Amino acid sequence: MREVSGWIFEDHLARVVEYIAMLVRYEWSDLDDGALEAGIASTNADLPRGTWFEYPVVGTPDLDLRIARDHDGGTLSMIISGEFDTVLAARFETLLDLH
């Protein structure tokens, strides 16, 4: 199991998760966007990771996204975990660094 973590601006959430989904050949939809918006609303990145919103991305490979709002507002902490190789890990790290 590998894990990549970082933060993104809240306004970039849809773009980031769509790109993550594309990298693992998962067809992201409006229903996925709605689930994220509803699930993230009451999260807090200062609380234990077990309380963060968790969302599966069933692709090749399967991923788990854990996302929570940072206390300062406007940013989200994100953890991407799964059985992915170092190339995909580097892509995820770059994506989180850019957004």
C-alpha atoms as an extended CHARMM CRD file, in Angstrom:
* protein
*
        99  EXT
         1         1  MET       CA              0.0000000000        0.0000000000        0.0000000000  PROA      1               0.0000000000
         2         2  ARG       CA              1.3890000000        3.3730000000       -1.0350000000  PROA      2               0.0000000000
         3         3  GLU       CA              0.2210000000        6.8090000000        0.0880000000  PROA      3               0.0000000000
         4         4  VAL       CA              0.6150000000       10.3240000000       -1.3020000000  PROA      4               0.0000000000
         5         5  SER       CA             -0.5910000000       13.3430000000        0.6500000000  PROA      5               0.0000000000
         6         6  GLY       CA             -0.7920000000       17.0830000000        0.2260000000  PROA      6               0.0000000000
         7         7  TRP       CA             -3.2420000000       19.9090000000       -0.0120000000  PROA      7               0.0000000000
         8         8  ILE       CA             -5.2080000000       21.6350000000       -2.7530000000  PROA      8               0.0000000000
         9         9  PHE       CA             -7.2520000000       24.7810000000       -3.0620000000  PROA      9               0.0000000000
        10        10  GLU       CA            -10.9160000000       23.9770000000       -2.5030000000  PROA      10              0.0000000000
        11        11  ASP       CA            -11.8380000000       25.6110000000       -5.8230000000  PROA      11              0.0000000000
        12        12  HSD       CA             -9.6250000000       23.0690000000       -7.6120000000  PROA      12              0.0000000000
        13        13  LEU       CA            -11.2280000000       19.9630000000       -6.0960000000  PROA      13              0.0000000000
        14        14  ALA       CA            -13.2860000000       18.9390000000       -9.1410000000  PROA      14              0.0000000000
        15        15  ARG       CA            -10.3610000000       19.3440000000      -11.5180000000  PROA      15              0.0000000000
        16        16  VAL       CA             -7.9670000000       17.4240000000       -9.2630000000  PROA      16              0.0000000000
        17        17  VAL       CA            -10.2310000000       14.4340000000       -8.6230000000  PROA      17              0.0000000000
        18        18  GLU       CA            -11.2070000000       14.2090000000      -12.2920000000  PROA      18              0.0000000000
        19        19  TYR       CA             -7.5300000000       14.0630000000      -13.2180000000  PROA      19              0.0000000000
        20        20  ILE       CA             -6.8350000000       11.4520000000      -10.5260000000  PROA      20              0.0000000000
        21        21  ALA       CA             -9.7290000000        9.3800000000      -11.9000000000  PROA      21              0.0000000000
        22        22  MET       CA             -8.4320000000        9.7250000000      -15.4510000000  PROA      22              0.0000000000
        23        23  LEU       CA             -4.9970000000        8.4470000000      -14.3960000000  PROA      23              0.0000000000
        24        24  VAL       CA             -6.5730000000        5.1820000000      -13.1460000000  PROA      24              0.0000000000
        25        25  ARG       CA             -9.1770000000        4.9130000000      -15.9390000000  PROA      25              0.0000000000
        26        26  TYR       CA            -12.2020000000        5.6790000000      -13.7750000000  PROA      26              0.0000000000
        27        27  GLU       CA            -15.0570000000        7.6030000000      -15.4030000000  PROA      27              0.0000000000
        28        28  TRP       CA            -15.7620000000       10.4560000000      -12.9900000000  PROA      28              0.0000000000
        29        29  SER       CA            -19.3280000000       11.7870000000      -13.0720000000  PROA      29              0.0000000000
        30        30  ASP       CA            -21.5050000000       14.5130000000      -11.5980000000  PROA      30              0.0000000000
        31        31  LEU       CA            -22.6960000000       11.9870000000       -9.0040000000  PROA      31              0.0000000000
        32        32  ASP       CA            -19.1170000000       11.6450000000       -7.7810000000  PROA      32              0.0000000000
        33        33  ASP       CA            -18.8450000000       15.4530000000       -7.5370000000  PROA      33              0.0000000000
        34        34  GLY       CA            -22.0490000000       15.5830000000       -5.4860000000  PROA      34              0.0000000000
        35        35  ALA       CA            -20.8390000000       12.8790000000       -3.1120000000  PROA      35              0.0000000000
        36        36  LEU       CA            -17.5720000000       14.7520000000       -2.5260000000  PROA      36              0.0000000000
        37        37  GLU       CA            -19.2870000000       18.0770000000       -1.8740000000  PROA      37              0.0000000000
        38        38  ALA       CA            -21.7120000000       16.5080000000        0.6000000000  PROA      38              0.0000000000
        39        39  GLY       CA            -19.0860000000       14.3900000000        2.3500000000  PROA      39              0.0000000000
        40        40  ILE       CA            -16.4240000000       17.0420000000        2.7500000000  PROA      40              0.0000000000
        41        41  ALA       CA            -18.7270000000       19.7370000000        4.1180000000  PROA      41              0.0000000000
        42        42  SER       CA            -18.3460000000       18.8470000000        7.8050000000  PROA      42              0.0000000000
        43        43  THR       CA            -14.7650000000       17.5510000000        7.8610000000  PROA      43              0.0000000000
        44        44  ASN       CA            -11.7990000000       19.0160000000        9.7010000000  PROA      44              0.0000000000
        45        45  ALA       CA             -8.1760000000       18.2230000000        8.8130000000  PROA      45              0.0000000000
        46        46  ASP       CA             -7.1390000000       18.8140000000       12.4380000000  PROA      46              0.0000000000
        47        47  LEU       CA             -9.1080000000       15.7410000000       13.5180000000  PROA      47              0.0000000000
        48        48  PRO       CA             -7.7670000000       12.1650000000       13.1520000000  PROA      48              0.0000000000
        49        49  ARG       CA             -7.6030000000       10.7790000000        9.6210000000  PROA      49              0.0000000000
        50        50  GLY       CA            -10.3030000000        8.2640000000       10.4840000000  PROA      50              0.0000000000
        51        51  THR       CA            -12.8020000000       11.1310000000       10.6240000000  PROA      51              0.0000000000
        52        52  TRP       CA            -11.9370000000       12.4940000000        7.1600000000  PROA      52              0.0000000000
        53        53  PHE       CA            -14.2590000000       11.8930000000        4.2240000000  PROA      53              0.0000000000
        54        54  GLU       CA            -13.1880000000        8.7440000000        2.4030000000  PROA      54              0.0000000000
        55        55  TYR       CA            -14.1270000000        8.0310000000       -1.1990000000  PROA      55              0.0000000000
        56        56  PRO       CA            -13.2080000000        4.9960000000       -3.3210000000  PROA      56              0.0000000000
        57        57  VAL       CA            -12.0770000000        5.4010000000       -6.9080000000  PROA      57              0.0000000000
        58        58  VAL       CA            -12.5030000000        2.0170000000       -8.5800000000  PROA      58              0.0000000000
        59        59  GLY       CA             -9.9760000000        2.0390000000      -11.3620000000  PROA      59              0.0000000000
        60        60  THR       CA             -6.7240000000        0.4110000000      -12.3880000000  PROA      60              0.0000000000
        61        61  PRO       CA             -5.4850000000        0.4250000000       -9.6700000000  PROA      61              0.0000000000
        62        62  ASP       CA             -8.2100000000        1.0810000000       -7.0910000000  PROA      62              0.0000000000
        63        63  LEU       CA             -7.6380000000        4.1470000000       -4.9370000000  PROA      63              0.0000000000
        64        64  ASP       CA             -8.9930000000        5.5690000000       -1.7060000000  PROA      64              0.0000000000
        65        65  LEU       CA             -9.2020000000        9.3420000000       -1.4020000000  PROA      65              0.0000000000
        66        66  ARG       CA             -9.3310000000       10.8560000000        2.0700000000  PROA      66              0.0000000000
        67        67  ILE       CA            -10.1760000000       14.5390000000        2.1280000000  PROA      67              0.0000000000
        68        68  ALA       CA            -10.7860000000       17.1060000000        4.8700000000  PROA      68              0.0000000000
        69        69  ARG       CA            -11.1110000000       20.8700000000        5.1300000000  PROA      69              0.0000000000
        70        70  ASP       CA             -8.1990000000       22.7350000000        6.6140000000  PROA      70              0.0000000000
        71        71  HSD       CA             -9.1250000000       24.9600000000        9.5490000000  PROA      71              0.0000000000
        72        72  ASP       CA             -8.0240000000       28.1530000000        7.7840000000  PROA      72              0.0000000000
        73        73  GLY       CA            -10.5540000000       27.6230000000        5.0040000000  PROA      73              0.0000000000
        74        74  GLY       CA            -10.1070000000       27.6070000000        1.2790000000  PROA      74              0.0000000000
        75        75  THR       CA             -7.8410000000       24.5570000000        1.2550000000  PROA      75              0.0000000000
        76        76  LEU       CA             -8.3480000000       20.8230000000        1.5450000000  PROA      76              0.0000000000
        77        77  SER       CA             -5.9500000000       18.1820000000        2.7940000000  PROA      77              0.0000000000
        78        78  MET       CA             -5.9200000000       15.0580000000        0.6280000000  PROA      78              0.0000000000
        79        79  ILE       CA             -4.4630000000       11.5840000000        0.9560000000  PROA      79              0.0000000000
        80        80  ILE       CA             -4.4090000000        9.2200000000       -2.0110000000  PROA      80              0.0000000000
        81        81  SER       CA             -3.7420000000        5.5950000000       -1.1090000000  PROA      81              0.0000000000
        82        82  GLY       CA             -3.6720000000        2.3410000000       -3.0300000000  PROA      82              0.0000000000
        83        83  GLU       CA             -1.4780000000       -0.2310000000       -4.7210000000  PROA      83              0.0000000000
        84        84  PHE       CA              0.1300000000        2.0950000000       -7.2640000000  PROA      84              0.0000000000
        85        85  ASP       CA              3.6500000000        2.2580000000       -8.6410000000  PROA      85              0.0000000000
        86        86  THR       CA              6.2450000000        4.9900000000       -8.2230000000  PROA      86              0.0000000000
        87        87  VAL       CA              5.3910000000        6.5810000000      -11.5940000000  PROA      87              0.0000000000
        88        88  LEU       CA              1.7550000000        7.0370000000      -10.6140000000  PROA      88              0.0000000000
        89        89  ALA       CA              2.8220000000        8.2300000000       -7.1580000000  PROA      89              0.0000000000
        90        90  ALA       CA              4.9900000000       10.9050000000       -8.7840000000  PROA      90              0.0000000000
        91        91  ARG       CA              2.0540000000       12.0120000000      -10.9330000000  PROA      91              0.0000000000
        92        92  PHE       CA             -0.1830000000       12.3070000000       -7.8800000000  PROA      92              0.0000000000
        93        93  GLU       CA              2.4990000000       14.2510000000       -5.9850000000  PROA      93              0.0000000000
        94        94  THR       CA              2.9330000000       16.6430000000       -8.8960000000  PROA      94              0.0000000000
        95        95  LEU       CA             -0.8090000000       17.1290000000       -9.1890000000  PROA      95              0.0000000000
        96        96  LEU       CA             -1.1330000000       17.9920000000       -5.4940000000  PROA      96              0.0000000000
        97        97  ASP       CA              1.8670000000       20.3030000000       -5.6770000000  PROA      97              0.0000000000
        98        98  LEU       CA              0.3550000000       22.2350000000       -8.5910000000  PROA      98              0.0000000000
        99        99  HSD       CA             -3.1210000000       22.7310000000       -7.1880000000  PROA      99              0.0000000000
